[in-house]
Amino acid sequence: MPGPLAPVVARIIDGAYRAYRANQALENTKTAAELAQLAAEIAERRQQIKNILRATIDAMAREIEVKSSTFAVVDRGGNSTVSRRGQENITFKEYIERKVPFRPAISQVCTVALQMPIKAPRRIRRKIVGDMVQTTIEIALKQFTASLFFEAVDEALEWRSPLKAEPNYNGNSKKALLGDPATRPKRFGSAVQPFWPRPKGLLAPDLVVVEYRQEPFETENVFAAVEIKFPGDWADSKQMKKYVTLMTPETGINPEKIGKEKVALLRVPEDCVGTEADEKKNHTIEQTRKKK
């Protein structure tokens, strides 16, 4: 006999199917050659990041029992002294400076995604000499590339990576949508685009760092929910508040504080380890230390 959650689950599945069909209709407008080219590039990039991060993957495989919080101790946070737009570094200072475990590995993935993003054709209509003509442009999919890379690492670790790319959560119940095994995020997209579309009412942080990687990525097991922003994509207060609400526990002492402390903002390349801004900050810190 179905329980009280059955109608909710049914609506989620129905919404996912309708969104999936809409996405398939969009993909069907591409030629078979374009889709084949995109699929081939995705496969190539997944293998590429596995090769680039081989040492990291091997280390994570050995440290499977180690909590993520252990690795947060050595992280000094992002560069809140750097602003890309307006008062961004002040408005989101606490999220930027949040300690994020595995920042070097995350930085490496994001830097590769920024420098060598997967590109996809997109048809648009333009007015040329008074006539509307259809043309094709190429768009760089930086966030999609980064998510694919994180997923490739997770797959290489048999879905026991501490880094979960765009995991889905029910916005009302805050429950994670688990795949098989339970440490694998459930997807609703296509083989070419697994992360999109997602059913209405779901929230998916760009990256979630779990505390215990052998357990599902339910919010109580999340150490950090990381919003990643590439150039041209700006931090948004409403979006950050949604993630804080998602990560806020229902009970306990000062749940609002706990929820806020689980959310982080990582701007690429400003908050990545090894960037020019990062090197300048290291130099400044070293000069200040020498003067003391």
N, C-alpha and C positions, 0 to 999 in steps of 0.2 A: 504494500500500500504506500503510495507516494507521500513523502513528508511535506511540511510547509514550504520547504525550499524548492520543491519541484516546479511550481509556476515561474519562479524567478529564473531558475536554470533554463527552463524552456524558452523564456523570453530572450535570455542571453544567447542561446544557441540560434534562435530564429533571427535575431539581430545580426549575429555573426554571418549567417548564411546569406542574408540579403546584402550585407556589406561586401561579402566575398563575391557575390554575383555582379555587383556594381563594379567592383575592381576588375573582374574578369572581362567585363564589357569594355572597360578602358584599355586593358592590355590587348584585347582583340583588335583594337584599332592599329596596333603596331604590326608591322609585317613579320612573317615567320623568321626572316633573316635577321631583323632587328632584335627579336627576342632571343634567338639563338646566339647572337653576338653578345648580348647582355649576360645570358646564362654562362657563356664561356668565360667572360671577363670576371664574373662573380666567383666561379670555380677557381680561376687562376689566382685571384686576390686572396681567397681563403687559404690556399696552399702557401701563398707568399707570406702571409702574416704568421702562419704556423712555423715557417722557416725562420722568420725574423725573430719571433718570440720563443724559439725552441728552448733556450736556456731558462726563460721564465716559466714555460710550461713544465719543464722537468723539475724546477724548484717547487712549483705548486703541487706537483704530483707527490713529491717527497714530504711536503709539509701539510698533507691533507688533514691532519688532526690539529693543526695550529689555528687558534682563533684569529680572526682578522684584526681585532683590536690590538693585538701584539704588534702589527705592522703600522698601526696608526701613530704609535709613540714617536717614531723617527720622522714623521711628516711634519713640516713646519707651516703647512697651509698655503693658500694661494697668494697672489700678489695684489693685495688690496690697495697698494700704492699706485697701481696702474689703472687708469680708467679709459674705456673705449668710447664711452658715450655719456655725456651729461654727468650726473652725480652717481653713476652706476657703482663706483667703488665705495661710495658712502652708504647708499641705499641698501646694498647687498653685502656689506663688509663682513658680517658674521658668517654668511654662507660661503663667501670667497675664502675666508681664512680657516674654514672648517678643516680639521685633519682628516685626510682621506687615505685609507690603507691602499697599498700598491700604487701610489701615485706615479712612480717611475714607469711601471708597465702600462698604466692607463695613458700616461703622457706619450709613450712611444706609439701606441695604437692611434691616438688622436692626431699625432704629428704626421704619421704615414697617411692617414685618411685626409688630412688637409693638403698634403703635398701631392698625393696620387689618388684622388677620389675616383670611384667608379663613375662613369659618365653614361647618360642614357639619352636617347633621342626624344624630343617632345615636339609635336606638331602644333603650330600656331597659325593664326590668320593675320596677315599684315596688309595694310593698304599701300600699294605701290603704284604710283602714277594714276591715281584715281580708281584703281581696281583692287578688289580684295583677292589676295592670292594665299594659298596654303604653302607654308614652308616648314622646314624642320630645323630646330636648333638643338644644341647639345647642352645638357645641364649637368653640373657636378653634384653628386649626391654624397656630400661629406658625412652627414650624420648616419645615413644608411650604410656607408662604407665602414664607419667606426663600429656600428652595431653588428654588422656581419663579422668583423674581425673579433669582437668580444665573444660572439656566438661560436666562432671557429675554435677559440681557445677553450670554451666551455665543452664543446663537443670532443675536443682532443683529450680532455680530462674526464670523459665519460659523464658529463653534466655535473661534475663536482667542483667546478671552478668557483671561487668566491665572487667572481664578476658575472652578473646576470644582465644581459642586454635587453632593454625594454620589456621587462616582465609585466604582465597585465594583472591589475587588481580591481576588484569590484569597488566602485566609488562609494557605494552605500555601506556595504558590510565590511569593507576593507580586506576581504579575503583574497588570497592570491589564487590565480587560475593556474593550476598545476598540470604539467604534462606527464609523460611516461618516460623515465621515472619521475617521481615527484619533485626532484631537484631540477627538472627541465621545464622552462617556461612553455605554456600552452600557446600555440599560434593559430591565427585565423586567416592569415594571408595565403598567397600562392607560393609555389616553389621558387619563383623569381623574386617576389617581394614578401617574405614571411612576416614582416612586422606590421604591415598595413594591408587592408584596413583592419580596424578593431571595432568591436561592437560599441554602440553608444552606451555611455555610463561607466566605461572602464578607464582607469588611469594607468599610465605606463611611464615611470621615470626613465630617462635615457639609460641609466646604469644603476644597478643596485649591488652593493657590496654586502654579502651575508656574513654574519658572525661565525656560525658553524656551517661549513660548506657541505656536510653530509646530511643536513636537515633542509626541508623545504624553505623557500624564500618568503614565508609569511612575515608580516610586518614586525612581529616580535623578535624575529631572527635577523632583521636588517640592521646592520651597523651604520650604513650610509646610503642615502638615496641621492644620486648625483645627477644634477641637470647640467648637460654639456652644451656650450654655446660656441659655434664656429663663427668666424667673421661674417658680419651682416645679419646675424641672428642675435637679438638682444634679450637680456634677462627681463622677465615679466613678473610683477608683484603678484598678480592673481594666480599665475601658474605656480609660483613658489609657495603661496599660501595653500593651494590645493595639496601639494606634496606634504606640507607640514601637517595638515589635517589628516591626510592618509596615514602618516607615521605616528600620529598621536594616540597613545593607548587609551582604552576606555576607563581603566582604573589605575590606582597607584598614586604615589606622591608626586605632585606637580607634573601631570601628564603633558600639559602644553609645552613645558620646557623640554621634556624628553623628545617630543615630536619635532620641535624646532632644531634640536641638536643633532637630529638624524639627517637633516637635509643640507646638501652642499651644492655649491655652484663652481663649475670648472670652465673657464673661458679658454678657448684654444686660439692662439698659443700662449696667451699671457700667464695662465696659471699652470702650465705644463713644466715639469722639471726638464732643465736642459735648454730652455729657450733663451733668446737674447735678453729678454726682460729679467728672466730668472738669474742669468749670469751677472747682470748689472747689480741685482739685489744682493747676490752673494759677495760681490766686490765691495759694496757699500758696508755690509755687515762686517766684513773682514777689516776694512779701514777703521770702522768705529771701534772694533775690539782692540786694535793695535794702539789706538789713542788713549785707551783707558789704563 
